[in-house]
Amino acid sequence: MWRRLGRIQDSNAVLGHFNEYSERCFGEVSSEAARNARLLRSVKADLDHVFVKLRNIKRKITETYPDAFPEGSTVDVIDDRRPDLERPHPLALD
């Protein structure tokens, strides 16, 4: 019986140390992940701006030169299936 209690105490100590280690690692990684998420949002905003400009340029070219692009190559509405980076992922841990 005392041997079992000793093993349980040892297991508890190992789990406690692992918890502390995991907490330290999470602290280091979470700030880096937050920084990377901010960078991705910034890049997304920049790309959105670039594509808006490109669509406007293409629209103006099409208005001025109707035969500039092959038939069907102009899309008025783009089906955007990219994930919304502002919303948390449904599988994300709290």
DSSP file (Angstrom, degrees, kcal/mol; ACC not computed):
  #  RESIDUE AA STRUCTURE BP1 BP2  ACC     N-H-->O    O-->H-N    N-H-->O    O-->H-N    TCO  KAPPA ALPHA  PHI   PSI    X-CA   Y-CA   Z-CA
    1    1 A M     >        0   0    0      0, 0.0     4,-2.1     0, 0.0     5,-0.2   0.000 360.0 360.0 360.0 -44.4    0.0    0.0    0.0
    2    2 A W  H  >  +     0   0    0      1,-0.2     4,-2.4     2,-0.2     5,-0.1   0.838 360.0  56.3 -66.4 -31.5    2.8    2.5    0.9
    3    3 A R  H  > S+     0   0    0      2,-0.2     4,-2.3     1,-0.2    -1,-0.2   0.905 106.9  48.7 -66.4 -39.7    4.5    1.7   -2.4
    4    4 A R  H  > S+     0   0    0      2,-0.2     4,-2.6     1,-0.2    -2,-0.2   0.916 110.6  50.7 -64.0 -42.7    1.4    2.6   -4.3
    5    5 A L  H  X S+     0   0    0     -4,-2.1     4,-2.4     1,-0.2    -2,-0.2   0.911 109.9  50.6 -61.9 -41.3    1.1    5.8   -2.4
    6    6 A G  H  X S+     0   0    0     -4,-2.4     4,-2.5     2,-0.2    -1,-0.2   0.899 110.7  48.9 -62.2 -41.4    4.7    6.6   -3.2
    7    7 A R  H  X S+     0   0    0     -4,-2.3     4,-2.7     2,-0.2    -2,-0.2   0.891 111.0  50.1 -66.3 -39.2    4.2    5.9   -6.9
    8    8 A I  H  X S+     0   0    0     -4,-2.6     4,-2.5     2,-0.2    -2,-0.2   0.908 111.4  48.6 -65.5 -40.8    1.1    8.2   -6.9
    9    9 A Q  H  X S+     0   0    0     -4,-2.4     4,-2.4     2,-0.2    -2,-0.2   0.905 111.8  49.5 -65.1 -41.0    3.1   10.9   -5.2
   10   10 A D  H  X S+     0   0    0     -4,-2.5     4,-2.5     2,-0.2    -2,-0.2   0.929 112.0  48.2 -62.0 -44.8    5.9   10.5   -7.7
   11   11 A S  H  X S+     0   0    0     -4,-2.7     4,-2.6     1,-0.2    -2,-0.2   0.905 110.8  51.4 -61.6 -41.2    3.4   10.7  -10.6
   12   12 A N  H  X S+     0   0    0     -4,-2.5     4,-2.3     2,-0.2    -1,-0.2   0.902 110.2  48.9 -62.7 -41.9    1.8   13.7   -9.0
   13   13 A A  H  X S+     0   0    0     -4,-2.4     4,-2.4     2,-0.2    -2,-0.2   0.917 111.4  49.4 -64.5 -43.2    5.2   15.4   -8.8
   14   14 A V  H  X S+     0   0    0     -4,-2.5     4,-2.5     1,-0.2    -2,-0.2   0.925 112.4  47.7 -62.0 -44.7    6.1   14.6  -12.4
   15   15 A L  H  X S+     0   0    0     -4,-2.6     4,-2.4     1,-0.2    -1,-0.2   0.878 110.2  52.8 -64.7 -37.2    2.7   16.0  -13.6
   16   16 A G  H  X S+     0   0    0     -4,-2.3     4,-2.1     2,-0.2    -2,-0.2   0.925 111.0  46.1 -63.0 -44.7    3.2   19.1  -11.5
   17   17 A H  H  X S+     0   0    0     -4,-2.4     4,-2.6     1,-0.2    -2,-0.2   0.900 112.3  51.1 -64.7 -40.4    6.6   19.7  -13.1
   18   18 A F  H  X S+     0   0    0     -4,-2.5     4,-2.9     1,-0.2    -2,-0.2   0.904 108.5  52.1 -64.0 -40.0    5.2   19.1  -16.5
   19   19 A N  H  X S+     0   0    0     -4,-2.4     4,-2.3     2,-0.2    -2,-0.2   0.922 110.7  47.3 -60.7 -45.1    2.4   21.5  -15.9
   20   20 A E  H  X S+     0   0    0     -4,-2.1     4,-2.1     2,-0.2    -2,-0.2   0.918 113.4  48.3 -62.4 -44.0    4.9   24.2  -14.8
   21   21 A Y  H  X S+     0   0    0     -4,-2.6     4,-2.6     1,-0.2    -2,-0.2   0.923 111.6  49.7 -62.1 -45.1    7.0   23.5  -17.9
   22   22 A S  H  X S+     0   0    0     -4,-2.9     4,-2.7     1,-0.2    -1,-0.2   0.890 109.1  52.4 -61.9 -39.8    4.0   23.6  -20.2
   23   23 A E  H  X S+     0   0    0     -4,-2.3     4,-2.1     2,-0.2    -1,-0.2   0.905 110.4  47.5 -64.2 -41.6    2.9   26.9  -18.7
   24   24 A R  H  X S+     0   0    0     -4,-2.1     4,-1.9     2,-0.2    -2,-0.2   0.935 113.4  47.9 -63.9 -45.8    6.3   28.5  -19.3
   25   25 A C  H  X S+     0   0    0     -4,-2.6     4,-2.6     1,-0.2     5,-0.2   0.914 110.9  51.1 -61.9 -42.7    6.4   27.2  -22.9
   26   26 A F  H  X S+     0   0    0     -4,-2.7     4,-3.0     1,-0.2     5,-0.2   0.896 107.3  54.1 -62.4 -39.8    2.9   28.5  -23.5
   27   27 A G  H  X S+     0   0    0     -4,-2.1     4,-1.0     1,-0.2    -1,-0.2   0.893 112.0  44.2 -60.7 -40.0    3.9   31.9  -22.2
   28   28 A E  H  X S+     0   0    0     -4,-1.9     4,-1.0     1,-0.2    -2,-0.2   0.911 119.2  41.4 -70.0 -43.1    6.8   32.0  -24.7
   29   29 A V  H  X S+     0   0    0     -4,-2.6     4,-2.7     1,-0.2     5,-0.2   0.841 106.3  61.7 -76.9 -34.4    4.8   30.7  -27.6
   30   30 A S  H  X S+     0   0    0     -4,-3.0     4,-2.4    -5,-0.2    -1,-0.2   0.882 103.4  49.1 -65.7 -37.6    1.6   32.7  -27.1
   31   31 A S  H  X S+     0   0    0     -4,-1.0     4,-2.1    -5,-0.2    -1,-0.2   0.901 113.2  47.9 -67.5 -38.0    3.2   36.1  -27.4
   32   32 A E  H  X S+     0   0    0     -4,-1.0     4,-2.5     2,-0.2    -2,-0.2   0.902 111.6  50.2 -66.9 -40.4    4.9   35.0  -30.6
   33   33 A A  H  X S+     0   0    0     -4,-2.7     4,-2.4     2,-0.2    -2,-0.2   0.900 110.2  50.2 -64.6 -40.3    1.6   33.6  -31.9
   34   34 A A  H  X S+     0   0    0     -4,-2.4     4,-2.2     2,-0.2    -1,-0.2   0.909 111.0  49.3 -64.1 -41.4   -0.2   36.9  -31.1
   35   35 A R  H  X S+     0   0    0     -4,-2.1     4,-2.1     1,-0.2    -2,-0.2   0.916 112.1  48.2 -63.4 -43.0    2.6   38.8  -32.9
   36   36 A N  H  X S+     0   0    0     -4,-2.5     4,-2.5     1,-0.2    -2,-0.2   0.874 109.1  53.3 -66.0 -36.6    2.3   36.5  -36.0
   37   37 A A  H  X S+     0   0    0     -4,-2.4     4,-2.3     2,-0.2    -1,-0.2   0.909 108.9  49.3 -64.4 -41.3   -1.5   36.9  -36.0
   38   38 A R  H  X S+     0   0    0     -4,-2.2     4,-2.1     2,-0.2    -2,-0.2   0.909 111.0  50.5 -62.5 -41.2   -1.2   40.7  -36.0
   39   39 A L  H  X S+     0   0    0     -4,-2.1     4,-2.6     1,-0.2    -2,-0.2   0.919 109.7  50.0 -62.7 -43.6    1.3   40.4  -38.9
   40   40 A L  H  X S+     0   0    0     -4,-2.5     4,-2.7     1,-0.2    -1,-0.2   0.901 109.6  50.8 -62.8 -40.9   -1.1   38.1  -40.8
   41   41 A R  H  X S+     0   0    0     -4,-2.3     4,-2.3     2,-0.2    -1,-0.2   0.897 111.5  48.9 -63.0 -38.9   -4.0   40.6  -40.3
   42   42 A S  H  X S+     0   0    0     -4,-2.1     4,-2.3     2,-0.2    -2,-0.2   0.920 111.9  47.7 -65.9 -44.0   -1.8   43.4  -41.6
   43   43 A V  H  X S+     0   0    0     -4,-2.6     4,-2.8     2,-0.2     5,-0.2   0.908 111.2  52.0 -63.3 -41.9   -0.7   41.4  -44.7
   44   44 A K  H  X S+     0   0    0     -4,-2.7     4,-2.8     1,-0.2    -2,-0.2   0.923 109.6  48.9 -60.5 -44.8   -4.4   40.5  -45.3
   45   45 A A  H  X S+     0   0    0     -4,-2.3     4,-2.2     2,-0.2    -1,-0.2   0.910 112.1  49.2 -62.0 -41.9   -5.4   44.2  -45.2
   46   46 A D  H  X S+     0   0    0     -4,-2.3     4,-2.3     2,-0.2    -2,-0.2   0.929 112.8  46.7 -62.8 -45.1   -2.6   45.1  -47.5
   47   47 A L  H  X S+     0   0    0     -4,-2.8     4,-2.8     2,-0.2     5,-0.2   0.902 109.9  53.2 -65.5 -40.5   -3.5   42.4  -50.0
   48   48 A D  H  X S+     0   0    0     -4,-2.8     4,-2.1     1,-0.2    -1,-0.2   0.920 110.1  49.0 -58.3 -43.1   -7.2   43.3  -49.9
   49   49 A H  H  X S+     0   0    0     -4,-2.2     4,-2.2     2,-0.2    -2,-0.2   0.919 111.1  49.5 -62.3 -44.4   -6.2   46.9  -50.7
   50   50 A V  H  X S+     0   0    0     -4,-2.3     4,-2.6     1,-0.2    -2,-0.2   0.921 111.6  48.2 -62.1 -44.4   -4.0   45.7  -53.6
   51   51 A F  H  X S+     0   0    0     -4,-2.8     4,-2.5     2,-0.2    -1,-0.2   0.844 108.9  53.2 -69.8 -32.0   -6.8   43.5  -55.0
   52   52 A V  H  X S+     0   0    0     -4,-2.1     4,-2.3    -5,-0.2    -1,-0.2   0.938 111.0  47.5 -63.0 -45.5   -9.3   46.4  -54.8
   53   53 A K  H  X S+     0   0    0     -4,-2.2     4,-2.5     1,-0.2    -2,-0.2   0.922 112.0  49.8 -60.4 -44.4   -7.0   48.6  -56.7
   54   54 A L  H  X S+     0   0    0     -4,-2.6     4,-2.8     1,-0.2    -1,-0.2   0.907 109.9  50.2 -62.9 -41.8   -6.4   45.9  -59.3
   55   55 A R  H  X S+     0   0    0     -4,-2.5     4,-2.5     1,-0.2    -1,-0.2   0.905 111.4  49.3 -62.8 -40.1  -10.2   45.3  -59.7
   56   56 A N  H  X S+     0   0    0     -4,-2.3     4,-2.5     2,-0.2    -2,-0.2   0.913 111.7  48.1 -64.5 -42.2  -10.7   49.1  -60.2
   57   57 A I  H  X S+     0   0    0     -4,-2.5     4,-2.5     2,-0.2    -2,-0.2   0.928 112.9  48.2 -62.7 -45.0   -7.9   49.2  -62.8
   58   58 A K  H  X S+     0   0    0     -4,-2.8     4,-2.6     1,-0.2    -2,-0.2   0.898 111.0  51.0 -64.1 -39.7   -9.3   46.2  -64.6
   59   59 A R  H  X S+     0   0    0     -4,-2.5     4,-2.4     2,-0.2    -1,-0.2   0.925 111.2  47.9 -62.1 -44.7  -12.8   47.8  -64.6
   60   60 A K  H  X S+     0   0    0     -4,-2.5     4,-2.2     2,-0.2     5,-0.2   0.897 112.3  48.8 -64.4 -40.1  -11.5   51.1  -66.0
   61   61 A I  H  X S+     0   0    0     -4,-2.5     4,-3.7     1,-0.2    -1,-0.2   0.921 111.5  50.1 -64.1 -42.8   -9.5   49.2  -68.7
   62   62 A T  H  < S+     0   0    0     -4,-2.6    -2,-0.2     1,-0.2    -1,-0.2   0.879 111.0  49.1 -64.1 -37.9  -12.7   47.2  -69.6
   63   63 A E  H  < S+     0   0    0     -4,-2.4    -1,-0.2    -5,-0.2    -2,-0.2   0.893 119.4  37.9 -67.0 -39.0  -14.8   50.4  -69.8
   64   64 A T  H  < S+     0   0    0     -4,-2.2    -2,-0.2     1,-0.3    -3,-0.2   0.901 132.6  24.6 -78.9 -42.4  -12.2   52.1  -72.0
   65   65 A Y    ><  -     0   0    0     -4,-3.7     3,-2.2    -5,-0.2     4,-0.3  -0.804  67.8-175.5-126.0  87.0  -11.3   49.1  -74.1
   66   66 A P  T 3  S+     0   0    0      0, 0.0     3,-0.4     0, 0.0    -1,-0.1   0.755  84.8  50.6 -58.3 -26.5  -14.2   46.6  -74.0
   67   67 A D  T 3  S+     0   0    0      1,-0.2    -5,-0.1     4,-0.0     4,-0.1   0.282  80.1 100.8 -94.4  11.8  -12.2   44.0  -76.0
   68   68 A A  S <  S+     0   0    0     -3,-2.2    -1,-0.2    -7,-0.2    -6,-0.1   0.828  82.9  41.4 -67.8 -32.0   -9.1   44.1  -73.8
   69   69 A F  S    S-     0   0    0     -3,-0.4     3,-0.1    -4,-0.3     5,-0.1  -0.900  94.2-101.9-119.3 146.4  -10.0   40.9  -71.8
   70   70 A P    >   -     0   0    0      0, 0.0     3,-1.9     0, 0.0     4,-0.3  -0.214  55.1 -80.6 -60.8 155.1  -11.3   37.6  -73.2
   71   71 A E  T 3  S+     0   0    0      1,-0.3    -4,-0.0     2,-0.1     0, 0.0  -0.324 116.5  15.7 -58.4 132.0  -15.0   37.0  -72.7
   72   72 A G  T 3  S+     0   0    0     -3,-0.1    -1,-0.3     2,-0.1     0, 0.0   0.449  92.2 109.1  85.5   0.3  -15.8   35.7  -69.2
   73   73 A S    <   +     0   0    0     -3,-1.9     2,-0.5    -4,-0.0    -2,-0.1   0.610  60.6  80.0 -86.1  -9.4  -12.5   36.8  -67.7
   74   74 A T        -     0   0    0     -4,-0.3     2,-0.5    -5,-0.1    -2,-0.1  -0.855  62.3-168.1 -99.8 129.4  -14.1   39.6  -65.6
   75   75 A V        -     0   0    0     -2,-0.5     3,-0.1     1,-0.1    -2,-0.0  -0.966  11.1-168.3-118.0 122.7  -15.8   38.6  -62.4
   76   76 A D  S    S+     0   0    0     -2,-0.5     2,-0.5     1,-0.2    -1,-0.1   0.904  80.0  34.2 -76.2 -41.7  -17.9   41.1  -60.7
   77   77 A V  S    S-     0   0    0      2,-0.0     2,-0.5     0, 0.0    -1,-0.2  -0.963  74.5-151.8-119.6 127.0  -18.3   39.2  -57.4
   78   78 A I        -     0   0    0     -2,-0.5     2,-1.2    -3,-0.1    -3,-0.0  -0.846  17.0-131.3 -99.6 128.9  -15.5   37.1  -56.1
   79   79 A D        -     0   0    0     -2,-0.5     2,-0.8     2,-0.0    -2,-0.0  -0.675  26.6-158.3 -79.0 100.6  -16.5   34.1  -53.9
   80   80 A D        +     0   0    0     -2,-1.2    -1,-0.0     1,-0.1    -2,-0.0  -0.729  23.8 167.5 -88.9 109.2  -14.2   34.6  -51.0
   81   81 A R        +     0   0    0     -2,-0.8    -1,-0.1     2,-0.1     3,-0.1   0.188  33.3 125.4-106.4  15.1  -13.7   31.4  -49.1
   82   82 A R        -     0   0    0      1,-0.1     2,-0.1     3,-0.0    -2,-0.0  -0.448  69.1-102.6 -72.0 148.2  -10.7   32.5  -47.0
   83   83 A P        -     0   0    0      0, 0.0     2,-0.8     0, 0.0    -1,-0.1  -0.409  32.3-113.0 -69.5 147.8  -11.1   32.1  -43.2
   84   84 A D    >   -     0   0    0      1,-0.2     3,-0.9    -2,-0.1    -3,-0.0  -0.732  23.8-162.0 -81.9 113.3  -12.0   35.2  -41.2
   85   85 A L  T 3  S+     0   0    0     -2,-0.8    -1,-0.2     1,-0.2     4,-0.1   0.635  84.6  66.1 -73.9 -12.8   -8.9   35.9  -39.1
   86   86 A E  T 3  S+     0   0    0      2,-0.1    -1,-0.2   -45,-0.0    -2,-0.0   0.762  92.5  69.6 -79.2 -24.8  -10.9   38.1  -36.8
   87   87 A R  S <  S-     0   0    0     -3,-0.9     2,-0.1     1,-0.1     0, 0.0  -0.725  92.7-110.4 -93.5 143.1  -13.0   35.2  -35.5
   88   88 A P        -     0   0    0      0, 0.0    -4,-0.1     0, 0.0    -2,-0.1  -0.416  39.0-101.8 -68.0 147.4  -11.5   32.5  -33.3
   89   89 A H    >   -     0   0    0      1,-0.1     3,-1.8    -4,-0.1    -4,-0.0  -0.444  26.6-124.6 -66.9 140.7  -11.2   29.1  -34.9
   90   90 A P  T 3  S+     0   0    0      0, 0.0    -1,-0.1     0, 0.0     0, 0.0   0.761 111.6  46.8 -62.4 -22.9  -13.9   26.7  -33.8
   91   91 A L  T 3  S+     0   0    0      2,-0.1    -2,-0.1     0, 0.0     2,-0.1   0.391  85.3 123.5 -97.2   3.6  -11.3   24.2  -32.7
   92   92 A A    <   -     0   0    0     -3,-1.8     2,-0.3     1,-0.1     0, 0.0  -0.356  62.2-123.0 -67.9 142.7   -9.2   26.7  -30.8
   93   93 A L              0   0    0      1,-0.1    -1,-0.1    -2,-0.1    -4,-0.1  -0.641 360.0 360.0 -84.7 142.3   -8.5   26.1  -27.2
   94   94 A D              0   0    0     -2,-0.3    -1,-0.1     0, 0.0    -2,-0.0   0.448 360.0 360.0 -84.4 360.0   -9.5   28.7  -24.6
